[in-house]
Amino acid sequence: MSRGSRAVGGRSIITRITAVLAAVALVAVLPQVPRAGAEASGAGPGAPAAGGFHWGVATSGFQVEGSNPDSNWKRYVDATSPGGEVDPVGDAVDFWNRYPEDIARAAAMGVNTFRMSVEWARIEPAPGVYDDEALAHYDRIIDSIRDHGMIPMITMVHFTYPGWLADRGGMLSGDAVEAFGRFSELITQRWAGDGTMWVTLNEPLVFFKHEMTIGRVGFQDFSSFLDQIEAAHRLGYAAAHRADPDAMVTMNEAYLPLATDFTDTLIGDRVADVVDYVGIDYYYGVALNNLTTINAAWDDFAAVRPQPEVIYEAIKHYAQSYPGKPIYIVENGFPTDNGARADGVDRGDFLRDTAFWLQRAVADGYPVIGYNQWSLVDNYEWGSYSPRFGLYQVDVLTDPALERTPTSGVDAYREIIAGGGVGPDYRPVLPGGWCSLSVIPDSCLNPVLVDGPRATLGG
C-alpha cells in the first residue's frame, strides 16, 4: 500500500493536503485538460472474461519482498532505522521466497487479479546492467499468478527506484525519464499479454510527499517532479501498448475527499488521454459526524473511523470527471494498530460494507470493472510495521517464522467473491457519515440511499 508510517505519514490525508496546498503557487501554471461533466455508464472494457469483474489483492515489492537491493528507500531506512526513527525493513514478509504460498492463498479466496510491483533496483542494479536471475525470478512469480488462474496487474514503480538513479538526482535527474522508458520497455516486452494489466507509477502526489520525507526533493521541485512523472508515464503507457495493443494501463491516484477536484488538475487531467482505466486508491472519508481523519496527521491510522460508503462518492467523482473510462479500485484497505482497533471495527464487516457500496455504484450505472483489497498480507508501511492492512496477519518484528494468520477478512472476501458481492438482505453494519465534506452540499441534501438497487459483480 501507499500508506504512511510514523516517520512518513504517506497515507495521511492531512499531511498530503498540506504538501499539496503549500505547493499551489508553484504549480499554478500546470497545464489543465478540460473535463466533461456527464456521468459515465455501462460496464466498459477491461473486465476479465470469466466472471466479468476483477476481484483482486495488492502488494508492492519493497514492502513485502525482503532482501531489498540498493534503492532510494533502502538508503533512507538504512540511515534512519539505527536511531529508532523508523523500523528496519529486514526481510519484510519474505514474499521473494514465499510467493508460492501467498499466491496460493489469494487464489484460494477466489481472487482473479493479483497486483504486485517489480523492483526496478533489483532488475537494473547498475545503469544498463540487467540482472538475469532477478528477471527469471519475477518470471516465476508472474507464471505462478497465471498458473493459479489470476491476471497479473504489474506496477512499474511503487515509490522506489535504483540507488544509481538516486545518485543522479532521482526522478528529477535529466535522464530519469529516458531510463524509466528503457526499463518499462524491457518489462512490458517480457510480461505483457494474456490480460496483464499495468500501473506505471503509483500515486504521484504521494510519491512526491515520500521523496520530500526522505530528503530527495523540496517544495520548489513540485512542478518539475510532476512534469517528469507525466513524461515517464507516457513512455510506460506507449511501451505497454507496443508490447500488447490491448493492454490496460493506468496511473493510479489517491482519492482525497477535501481536495479531489484540485488534485485532478495536478495530475489526473494531464494523463487522461493516456490511461485505459481510472485507477482509484480509496481509504478515508471526512464527514460532519466523522472528523477522525485528523488522527492520520500523526499516523494513528487505526483511530480513523472507516467510511465504506464514501467509495461510492469516489467512484461517482471519477466517472463524472473522466466519462467513458472504466474505473478500477486499485487499492482499498482497513488499518489496525498491530492487529487491534479501539473502536472494535472488524475487517470482515468492513469488506462486506465496501462490497455493498460497490454493488450500489455498479447498479447506478458507474463503470466499475474491478476492486483490489490492500493488502494480501501485512507489510512494511514505509517506516513501520505497526499499521496492519493485511487479510493475513504477519508479526514481522516478533515472529521469526513469519507465520500468515488469517483475519476475519479472509472468509469474508472469499464469500464476497463467490457471491459477486453481499446478498440481497445485507445492510451495512458500520455507521455512515452524515454530510460528507467531499461533495457538499449534495451529500447533505441528497445522500445515497442504502435501499437503492444493487448489482451482482461477477461470481
N, C-alpha and C positions, 0 to 999 in steps of 0.2 A: 504494500500500500504506500501511498504517498504521504503517510502520516508523519506528524511531527514527533518530537521527543522532548525530554527535559531541557535539552540544550537547543533543539532546533525549532520546535513549535510549528513544523511544516503543515500540520493538519489544522492548526488554529485558525478559525475564521477571523478572529480579531487581529492576529499578527499579520495575516496575509492582507487583510484590508488596509492595515497600517502601512505595509510596504507599498501597496498599490497606490494609495492616496498620496503618500509622500512623493511619489514619482509623477503625479499628474502633470505638473508643469513641464516635466521633461519629455513627456510623451504626447503632449497636446498636438504635435504635428504629425502623429502617426496617420497613415492613410486609412480611410474607412470605406468599406464596401456597403452600399445601400442594401437594406434587407426589406423584403416584403413582409406584410403583417398577417397574411392569411394563414389559417391553421392547415397543417398537412393532414392527410388522412390516407387510409389504406395500409396494407401490410408492408408494401415496399419490397425492394430486392434485398438479397443478402441473408435471408433466413436459411437454416440448414434444410436439406431435402427431407430428412427424416424428422418428423415431429413439428417442423415449421417454426421452431423457436430455439434460440441459443440459451441453454441453461449452463452457466459456467462458474468456474472458480478462478481466482487470480493469485499470482505470486510475482515477486521480482527477484532477479538474480542476486544482487548484493545482499538482499535481506534474508535469503534462505539458503544460498548455495554453500557458504563456508569456503575455507581455503581461498579467500579473496585475493586477487592479484593487485598489483600497484595501480591505484586509481586516485582521483580527486578525493573521494570519500574515504578510502582506506588510509590515505595520508592524514586526513583530519582526525579520524578515530585513533590512529596510532599516536598522534601528537597530543591528544586531549584525554584519552582514557586513563593513562597512568596517574593523572591528577584527580581522577574521580569525576570529571565534568560529564563524561558520557560512559556508558558501559562499553567494554571491549567487544568487538563483534565476534571474535573467536571463530568457531566453525558454524555459527548460526544454528540452523536445524539440520545441517549437513545434507541438504537436498541434492547436492552434487553427487553424493554416493547413494543416497536413499531414495532417489527419484522413482525406482520401480514400485516401491511400496506406496509412496504418496500418490503417484498417478493411478495405481490400482484403487486406492481409497476414493479418489474422485470418481472414477468410473463406477464404483460400487454404489455411489449415490445416484447414478443415472445421469451424471454430468455429460454433456456432449461437446463442450468447448472448454479448453484449458488455456488460460492466459499465463504466459511466462515472459521473462525478458532474458536476452542474452547479454553477457558482459563483454562489451567492446574491448576492455582491458585484457580480458582472458584470450580473446580471439586475435587481437593485434597488439602483442606486448611491446613491440617497437615499431616505429613508422615503416609501413610497407612490409613488415615481417608478420606472417600469419602462422599461428600455432595449429598444425595439422591435427594433433591429438585433441586439443580443445574443440576444434570443429567436429572431429569424429565423435567426441563425447556428446556434444549437442545433437549430432545426428541420432545417436542412440536415444536421447531424451525425447526428441521430436518423433522418432519412429515409435517409441513406446506410447506416446499420446495417441498417435494414429492407430496403432495396433489395438488400443482399447476403445476404438470407435469414436474418438473425440477429435475435434478440429483444433489445431494449434492457433492461438492468437499470440503473435510474437511482437513484443515491444522492443524496438531497436535500441533506445536509450531511456533508462529509467533513473535519471538524475546522476548517473556515473559515467565517466569516460577515462581513458588511459592516463597514467601518470605522465607519459611523454607529452600528451596534449596539454596537461596542466602546466608543464614546464614552459610551454609556448604561449600560455595565456588562456587556456581552456576554451570555452565556446566563443570567447572574444578574439581568439587568435585569428590572424589573417588567413590561415589555411585550414581553419576548423571546419568550415562548410565543405570544402573540397575533400578533406579527409573523411568526413561523415558520408559524403556521397560515394566514395570508394568502398567504405565499409558497408553501406546499405546495398550497393550493387553486389557485393560478394554474398551477403547473407540472403538476399532475395533470390538470386540465381540458384542458391543452394537449397532453399527451403520453401520456395513459392509453389503454388499449385495444390491440387487436391483440397481446395477450400481454405487453405491457410489465410488467416486474416492478419492485419498488421496495424500496429500503433507506432508511429515514427518516434516522437519524443513525448514523454509523459509530463502532463501538467506544466506547460511552460512558465506560467506565472509562479507556481510553487517551486519550480526548478530554479528560477531567479532568486527566490527567497532562500533556498538552500545554499546557493552559491554565495549569497551575502553572508550567511551564517558561518560558512567555512572560510570566509575571508578572501574569496576569489573575485568578487565584484563589489561595486558600491552603487548607491542610488543613481549616480550620474551615468552609469552604464546601462540603465534600463532600456532605453530606446535602441541602442546598438545591439544589446542582447536579443531583443525580440526580432530585430532585423535578421540576425544570424539564425535564430530558430526558424523563422519563416523560410529563409533560403534553404536551410538544411531539410526542413520538411518537404519542400518542393522536390528536392533531389531524391529523398527517400520515396516519396509518392511515385515519381517517374520510374525509379528503379523497380519498385514492386510491380508496376504495370507493364514494364518491359518483360519482366520475368513471367508475368501472368496477366494478360489483358483483362481477366475477370476478377482480379484481386480486389478485396475490400480493405481500404486503407483509411485511417483517421489519425488525428492528433487530439487525444482526449483532454478535457478541461474540467476543472472542479466547479461545481455549482455553488456560488457564493450568494446566499439569498439577499444580502443587503447591497450587492454591487454587480449583479449579473449583467445588466444592460451595459454597464461601463466596461466590464471585463470582456464582453463580446467585441466591443470596438477595439480593444487592445490586441486581441489575437484571433478570436473566432471568425470575425469578418474578413480578416486578412487571408485566411486559408480556406474560406468557404468554397472556392472554386476547385480546390484540390483535396477534398475529403469525400469519400464514398458513403460514409455514415457519420453521424454526430455521436462522438463518444463522450458520455457524461460520467463524472465521478460525483456521487451524492452521498453526503454523510450527515449534515446537520441542518436543522431549520431554526428559525427565530420567529417567535410569536409574542403577542402581548401577554399571554399567560405562560410563556416559556422563554425566559431570558438566560437560561442556564448555559448557553453557548459561551458566555463570558468566562466560564471555567477553563475553556480551551486556551485562553490567553496565557495562563500559567501551566498549561499542559496537563491539566487534570481532566482528561478526555472522558473518563468513566463517570464524571459528575455532570456531563451534558445529557440532558433528557432527550432520548431519541424521538424523532417525529417521522415515522414511516410515511405518513400521508403526504409529506412535502415532496416525496419523489414524484407524485402526480404533478405538482406545480413545476418541478424541474423539467419533466417531460413536456408539459404544455408550453413552457417558455421556449425551449429549443425547437419544438415543432412550429411555433409561430415565427421564430427568428430565422429559421432555415427551412422554409417549406419545401417539400419534395424529398428531403433527406431522411433515410431511415435513422432511427435512434437506438443506440445501444447503451445500457447502463454498464460501463466498463468496470466501475468499482462501486460497491456499496457495502458498508460493514457496520459493525457494532462493537465498541470498545469496552473492555473491562480493565480493572487495575489488578494485575496478577490473578485474573480469574474471578474477581469479586466486584460487585456494584452495591453501593449503599442503598440504592432505590430498589434493588432486587429484581430488576427487569431481566427477563430470561431471553437467551439468544434464540431459542425456538419460537417464542412469541414474536420477537422482532422480525424474524424471517417470514412467518405466516402473515403478519400485518403488512409487510412490504409486498409480498405476493398479491395480497388483496388489492393494493393500490395500483400495482402493475396491471392487474386484470381490469380494473376500472378504467385506466388510461387507454388500454387497447380497445375496450368496448366503446369508448367515446371517440374512436377513430384515429388515435395517435399512433404513428407507425413504429412502434417499439418492436425490435427484432431480437433483442437479447438482454440478458442480465448476468453479471458476474458477481459472485459473493467474494468480498475481500475479508478474510483470506482463507485458503485451504488449511494452513497451519499457522500457529503463532510464529512471529518472526522478529527480526531486528528492526525496531521502529525508529530508524535514523537517530540513534544515540541511546536508545533504551530498550530493554526487554520487558518493561513493566506494562505498557499498553498491550492488551491482548485482543486480537481480532480474529483468531483462528477458529474454524469449525472444529479443528483438532487442537487441543491444548498441548504445548510443549514447554516444560520448565527448563529453559536453556541454562540458567545460572545455577540450578540446584540438582539437576538430573543428568549425570554423565551419559546415561543410556539414551537420552533424548526420546523418551517414550511418547508416542502420539496417543493422547487420551481423548476420546470423542466427547464433545459437548452436546447439549440438547439440540444444537443446530444441525447435527448430522442427520438424525432421524427426521427432523422437521424438513430439511431440504430434500431428503430422499422422497418423502411423501408429497411435497410440493411438486417436484419434478414429475413423479409418476402420475399425479392428478392434473397436471397442467395448471397448477395453482391450488388455491384452497377451495373447499366445497361451497355449494350454494347457500348453506346455512351459516357459514362462518361470518363473524363480525369482529372487527379489530378489538383487541384487548388493551392496547396501550392508549393512554389518554391523548387525544389530539390537541393540537394547538388552536387557539382562537385568534383570529385576525393576524394571519401570517404577514410578517413585515416584508416578505419578498414580493407580494402582489397587493399592496394596499392601494385603493380601498376595496378592490374586488373580493379579496378573501374574507373581508368583514361582512360585505353585503350579500355576496353570492358564493358561500362556501360549497365545495364539492360534497355531494350527498353520499353518505355511506350506502344508502339503499338504491343507488343507481345501478345500471347494467354492468355486468362483468363478463369478460371473455375467458375461454379456456386457452392456455398458452402451450401449444404442442400437446405432449402427453399421449 
